[in-house]
């Protein structure tokens, strides 16, 4: 029995002010009787005196006051009396008697008293806290029943800072989890209270919190799966338990699972297991957009492991390459893995990837053999340019761009010209030339590249001075006569013949450049003269256009002038006697020579189909398998 403090002994002068309104009877008329009976009789006599004084068996606040004010309060009797009060009187007690009763009751007695009063949970706990020597001295087990017996609406009244502080003082690391579970708060509040326990983070584990999580609503789990809670969970979890937690928090979001596992520090095996356990393809593909997961994957994987991981995630080349490039890994092993895993089903693309994984030569040949529509498909594939760039091979680049074949040509010219005036016997002059050019057959054209290295003659300052302008003139004239003048067809395609006159200081065909007057045969395939309107105005046009003819030699054409009949037939392809363009001339000895007057290789005229027959032959020697031969349109 607790002895009441002196301030709880109430004088008879205080009572009328406090309770007249409650009892309906002037307190002075019965108060002295009650005090008199209290001092001189036992409990039974007291009860009888109260009944006589009030004229009823109903307990009253006055009786409560009388018991409280005794020198030696009968706590058990007072507790029973509180339970017999009317509801309005109980309310009055609840509103105004906490401190007085706390001065009379110990903690255990107060717990019974608040139950008798039917107080709401916040009031019960407030009164129990007042009755306790110190809040931290209360064990949660002592208030658990009050919590669990209360309706949820009363438990929800505790969801504030005042009661959070109370429970954190009452509970240990273990019982705070029990308490928030009993309180049935929303999950974020439960965890906030648990997190508030000073030393809880040192002892918390997922095992201790799992039931709170699994009992919570999906909406509450979504809240505590937000970024604001991530550091809390990384403190609570290990690598292994983080892998469990993310399945609870993010059942349908693989990206979030892996991001949180990355924060905790997952192993490659854990990441692979999480990916393998996910059956939703969309969840897997969504992972590619996560920079944190990509960073984790790059740190955990070697090149081959990363290739396997990205393929396990599904998706396409553009997504795979981003992770491989972030790793600094080559893409050709990725192509090899794609083929091995059958991650691409299009047979044309699979064939390309397989070739790229084999060698540059295999890739070039594969691309060249493709039908036009198939090549278009490969070009559209995101990995095509990546792999071609990594192969770093010009032939592969050109094959992807549409080149079917490329061949270096080395024509050799041997000819005998009947030189000299007709007034004397002709002199047979022999000429030989070896030239070089490159033919490339593309799906939409044939290109002929003729590289010409132009070098001013030794000591010829004028030639060196005029060479830059001469180059521009020669190139324009050559291309005007030869470029885009012919088309070939084979039933599958009709394509133009394009020429490139690469005039400069390098190339396989050397030409010495001169200034001054020229006399035949000093101007030829290997010796050109610069146009010089100032010093040689009379020959400026001739030397400006002469390279058109000489260019014909560089692509393998012989001269079509000053030829005997047999030579004319083999060169031009028709008998001189019946060719209207073959103009004859006869020398003093009766020897006749012929000159074609309508040919760029004769005395003047256009470039003709016979002048590009060797190019047609080169193309037809490098066709795709099964492709029909070309002929001139």
Secondary structure, DSSP 8 states (H G I E B T S, - for coil): -----GGG---HHHHHHHHHHHHSS-HHHHHHHHHHHHHHS-HHHHHHHHHHHHSSSS--HHHHHHHHHSTT--HHHHHHHHHTS-HHHHHHHHHH-HHHHHTT--HHHHHHHHHHHT--HHHHHHHHHHHSS-GGG--HHHHHHHHHHS-HHHHHTT-SHHHHHHHHHH--HHHHHHHHHHHT--HHHHHHHHHHSTTHHHH--HHHHHHHHHHS-HHHHHHHTSGGGHHHHHHH--HHHHHHHHHHH-TT-HHHHHHHHHHHT--HHHHHHHHHH---HHHHHHGGG-HHHHHHHHHH--HHHHHHHHHHT---HHHHHHHHHHHT--SHHHHHHHHHHT----HHHHHHHHHHHH-HHHHHHHHHHS-HHHHHHHHHSHHHHHHHHHHT-HHHHHHHHTEEEEEEE--EEEEEEEES-TTS--EEEEEEEE--EEEEEETTEEEEEEEEEEEE-TT-HHHHHHHHHHHHHHHHHHHHHHTT-EEEE-SS-EEEEEEEEEEES-SSEEEEEE-S---TTSSBTTEEE---TTT-GGGHHHHHHHHHHHHHHHTT----SSB-HHHHHHHHSS-GGG-TTEEEEE-TTS-EEEEESSBTTTTB----GGGGHHHHHHHHTS--TT----EE-
